[in-house]
Amino acid sequence: MDVLIAGSGGREDALAWKLRQSAGVGRIYIAPGNGGTRRWGENVPIAAEDTAALLTFAQEKRVDLTVVGPEAPLAAGIVDAFQAARLPIFGPTQAAAQLEASKAFAKSFMREQGIPTAEFGVFNEYEAARDFLAGAAWPDGAVVKASGLAAGKGVIVCDDLAQADRAAYEMLRERPFGAAGDTIIIEERLIGPELSLLAFADGRTLAPMLPARDHKRFFDGDQGPNTGGMGAYAPPPDVDEALLDEIMRRVMQPALDGLAARGTPYVGVLYAGLMLTAGGLKALEFNCRFGDPETQVILPLLDGDLAQIMLACVRGELAAEMVRPYPGVCAAVVMAAPGYPGSYPKGLPISGLEDVPEDMLVFHAGTVRRDGRFLTNGGRVLAVSARGEDLATAAARAYEGVSRIHFEGAHYRKDIGVSLQEAGQG
């Protein structure tokens, strides 16, 4: 079986690594891939968003399964195009992918399905947003979100409602996110630990992977600007089977059932971003693909044939027992380029990769290989993942791997998983 992966980040490197372990997989193509993905297959110079070129390539190479990494091609309808050409593809249709592509749709859908979520309003005019905030009684502040896809940057967390008013004004009047911010969501700010749960879906059946927790803020102590993610670990030690059962019952299954009832059955990875508040479980958002860097800690703990699981989803034959976890914990630390999440240089030489112990995993994201050397080529450059019997061991081993790798101005958080360990939960 030959596989095509669309995307170029750390998530796609992890997917290619895991798919390479599937017994029936032959050739793996990654479009466009990065400096590291060529370890598992052949990089193809086609952008992940170029649906027509990817479709032609898949037909010419007789690809047996296409796997879509990022959200933008899903929102643009790549699955619909491949299905029309009768080519197997793992991911939701354009209609089902609205769950991530439109936060306004997602929040209204959650309300319709009775999925617990924060109070909210949807606006495309500043005056209406201002009036809504004037009547809100949210002591912990608000969160203002661009409804459309904004590369993970369209969310502003506000400590008070005055800040939220300014954020709404900027999004709707100054338009920093362009069309993605034509409609905005204003919702009550929730307080509590966050949690991600990803599950395979075949339209009717869900098979959850291990839960994960990522670190979005740039600096230690969850300070600084939001990023695509500076590290993650799985499973969080404060999440038990009872909580997982509640998430499946109150969030995941209602979402799957609701989409099926609309005539848009969901196939692919369903990803719920959750918060554990003093008032109970709340769903923050849904994503329609593997997370990054969550994938880099979830897949090393997946005891199962990823290619067969994906094919079962496409064929409507998913069984929960196909998805099994390995014991232990996996932690990942992201190494970022100087200047990230703002502007950053490219082309910085990376050294020490060969010094990382073989039982640790280095997933490439913003890298390129040129003249026999790996160079930086993005904001988030690498993620070092390691397994251990508990969180403290896994995190310590990941940091050991990070210590072997060097490039100018490399930045990484020093506290991935530390806060829970200090609380005695590691």
Secondary structure, 3 states (H helix, E strand, C coil): CCEEEEECCHHHHHHHHHHHCCCCCCCEEEEECCCCHHHCCEECCCCCCCHHHHHHHHHHCCCCEEEECCHHHHHHCHHHHHHHCCCCEECCCCCCCHHHHCHHHHHHHHHHHCCCECCEEEECCHHHHHHHHHCCCCCCCEEEEECCCCCCCCEEEECCHHHHHHHHHHHHHHCCCHHHHCCEEEEECCCCCEEEEEEEEECCCEEECCCEEECCEEEHHHEEEECCCCEEEECCCCCCHHHHHHHHHHHHHHHHHHHHHCCCCCEEEEEEEEEEECCEEEEEEEECCCCCCCHHHHHHHEECCHHHHHHHHHHCCCCHHHCEECCCEEEEEEEECCCCCCCCCCCCECECHHHCCCCCEEEECCEEEECCEEEECCCEEEEEEEEECCHHHHHHHHHHHHHCCECCCCECCCCCCHHHHHCCCC
